[in-house]
């Protein structure tokens, strides 16, 4: 999870500092932000699942799938930004 947060922070920083772009002006940025949120929610639900709250299992599975799909969307939408 820590690497996801590092990557999410690195994207806007590199667009601002290295490319002189305004951060969060692309679809890729917003897809990445939604992905980060979904991974964070999945991690919190996973923590609850780990602590024995089995009622959260279906929610955790759905949010984790959503996070993976959003990660793929973010990756594909970032191709147009490559130099």
C-alpha positions as CSV (number, residue, x, y, z in Angstrom):
1,X,0.0,0.0,0.0
2,X,2.9,2.3,0.7
3,X,4.2,2.1,-2.8
4,X,0.8,3.0,-4.2
5,X,0.8,6.2,-2.1
6,X,4.4,7.0,-3.2
7,X,3.4,6.5,-6.9
8,X,0.3,8.6,-6.4
9,X,2.3,11.4,-4.9
10,X,5.1,11.1,-7.5
11,X,2.7,11.6,-10.5
12,X,1.5,15.1,-9.6
13,X,5.0,16.1,-8.4
14,X,6.7,15.0,-11.6
15,X,4.1,16.8,-13.7
16,X,4.6,20.0,-11.8
17,X,8.3,20.0,-11.2
18,X,9.7,18.1,-14.2
19,X,7.2,18.9,-17.0
20,X,5.9,22.3,-15.8
21,X,2.3,21.1,-16.2
22,X,-0.6,21.9,-13.9
23,X,-1.3,18.8,-11.8
24,X,-4.8,17.1,-12.1
25,X,-5.6,18.5,-15.5
26,X,-5.8,15.1,-17.2
27,X,-8.2,12.1,-17.1
28,X,-5.2,10.0,-16.1
29,X,-4.7,12.0,-12.9
30,X,-8.4,11.6,-11.9
31,X,-8.4,7.9,-12.7
32,X,-5.3,7.6,-10.6
33,X,-6.9,9.4,-7.7
34,X,-10.0,7.2,-7.9
35,X,-7.7,4.2,-8.0
36,X,-5.8,5.4,-4.9
37,X,-9.1,5.9,-3.0
38,X,-10.3,2.4,-4.0
39,X,-7.1,0.8,-2.9
40,X,-7.2,2.6,0.4
41,X,-10.8,1.5,1.0
42,X,-9.9,-2.0,0.1
43,X,-7.0,-1.9,2.5
44,X,-9.2,-0.7,5.3
45,X,-11.8,-3.4,4.6
46,X,-9.0,-6.0,4.4
47,X,-7.8,-4.9,7.8
48,X,-11.3,-5.4,9.2
49,X,-11.5,-8.8,7.5
50,X,-8.2,-9.7,9.1
51,X,-9.5,-8.9,12.5
52,X,-12.4,-11.3,12.1
53,X,-15.2,-9.2,10.7
54,X,-16.3,-11.6,8.0
55,X,-19.4,-9.6,7.0
56,X,-17.1,-7.2,5.2
57,X,-15.7,-9.9,2.8
58,X,-18.1,-9.2,-0.2
59,X,-17.5,-5.5,0.1
60,X,-13.7,-6.0,0.2
61,X,-13.8,-8.2,-2.8
62,X,-15.8,-5.8,-4.9
63,X,-13.7,-2.8,-3.9
64,X,-10.5,-4.6,-4.6
65,X,-11.8,-5.6,-8.1
66,X,-12.8,-2.0,-8.7
67,X,-9.3,-0.8,-7.6
68,X,-7.6,-3.2,-10.0
69,X,-9.9,-2.1,-12.9
70,X,-9.2,1.6,-12.0
71,X,-5.5,0.8,-12.0
72,X,-5.7,-0.6,-15.5
73,X,-7.7,2.4,-16.7
74,X,-5.2,4.7,-15.2
75,X,-2.3,2.9,-16.8
76,X,-3.9,2.9,-20.2
77,X,-5.0,6.5,-20.0
78,X,-1.4,7.5,-19.1
79,X,0.0,6.2,-22.4
80,X,-0.9,9.5,-24.2
81,X,1.2,11.4,-21.7
82,X,4.5,9.6,-22.4
83,X,7.1,11.7,-24.1
